[in-house]
């Protein structure tokens, strides 16, 4: 069972970003106005109003921004499992429809598999009004490990 502190941390982090108070300016841009519906162990559901700040030249939600949203929400779902920070290894996205500006969408990310330390997440973006799928993503993440090397110059090649 996941410690409730992990779920609270996940919620607080996303709420800060949604209010524009996150540490990353980019995440603040793409997730501004995010509304959390449910945060559970390995599951995240939220709502987002697509604004003109994330529009492409065609006036619809930019596909690159949708992919970045899938990565951020998928990473938060993985974090909510309680296994610490992870890093994205692979993200595949498929687009079925376009979301227009001022349209409200629902985003769900669900951890659906664990293989060793790797975690698989499926992300769906749907129209709030009809439930029609706009885009899906499949994300693989790996535990983030940082090694401290005391003297890097000893390991560098002289060539």
Residue pairs with C-beta under 8 A, 6 or more apart in sequence:
1 41
2 41
2 80
2 81
2 82
3 82
6 79
6 80
6 81
6 82
7 39
7 40
7 41
7 80
9 79
10 39
10 44
10 76
10 79
10 80
11 36
11 39
13 22
13 76
14 31
14 34
14 36
14 39
14 44
14 46
14 76
15 34
15 36
16 22
17 24
17 27
17 28
17 31
17 32
17 34
17 72
18 31
18 32
18 33
18 34
18 35
18 36
19 32
20 28
20 32
21 28
22 28
22 31
26 68
27 72
29 53
29 54
30 54
30 65
30 68
30 69
30 72
31 48
31 69
31 72
32 51
32 53
33 48
33 49
33 51
34 46
34 47
34 48
35 46
35 47
35 48
36 44
36 45
36 46
37 45
37 46
37 47
37 106
38 44
38 45
39 80
40 80
41 80
41 81
41 82
42 77
42 78
42 80
42 81
42 110
42 111
43 77
43 80
43 108
43 109
43 110
43 111
44 73
44 76
44 77
44 80
44 107
44 108
44 109
44 110
45 106
45 107
45 108
46 73
46 106
46 107
46 108
47 104
47 105
47 106
47 107
47 128
48 69
48 104
48 105
48 106
48 107
49 102
49 103
49 104
49 105
50 61
50 99
50 100
50 101
50 102
50 103
50 104
50 105
51 101
51 102
52 101
54 61
54 62
54 65
55 61
55 62
55 101
56 62
56 63
58 98
59 100
59 101
60 98
60 99
60 100
60 101
61 98
61 99
61 100
61 101
61 103
61 105
61 134
63 93
63 95
63 135
66 93
66 95
66 99
66 125
66 134
66 135
67 91
67 93
67 137
69 107
69 125
70 91
70 93
70 107
70 109
70 123
70 125
70 135
70 137
70 139
71 88
71 91
71 137
71 139
73 107
73 109
73 123
74 88
74 91
74 109
74 121
74 123
74 137
74 139
74 141
75 86
75 88
75 139
75 141
76 109
77 109
77 110
77 111
77 121
77 123
78 86
78 111
78 119
78 121
78 141
79 85
79 86
81 111
81 119
83 119
83 143
84 143
84 144
85 143
85 144
86 119
86 141
86 142
86 143
86 144
87 141
87 142
87 143
87 144
88 139
88 140
88 141
89 118
89 140
89 141
89 142
90 138
90 139
90 140
91 137
91 138
91 139
91 140
92 137
92 138
93 135
93 136
93 137
93 138
94 135
94 136
94 137
95 134
95 135
96 132
96 133
96 134
96 135
96 136
97 127
97 132
97 133
97 134
97 135
98 134
99 105
99 125
99 127
99 134
103 127
103 128
104 127
104 128
104 129
105 125
105 126
105 127
105 128
105 134
106 125
106 126
106 127
106 128
107 123
107 124
107 125
107 126
108 123
108 124
108 126
109 121
109 122
109 123
109 139
110 121
110 122
110 123
111 119
111 120
111 121
112 120
112 121
112 122
113 119
113 120
114 120
117 142
117 143
118 140
118 141
118 142
119 140
119 141
119 142
120 138
120 139
120 140
121 137
121 138
121 139
121 140
121 141
122 136
122 137
122 138
122 139
123 136
123 137
123 138
123 139
124 133
124 135
124 136
124 137
125 133
125 134
125 135
125 136
126 132
126 133
126 134
127 134
149 155
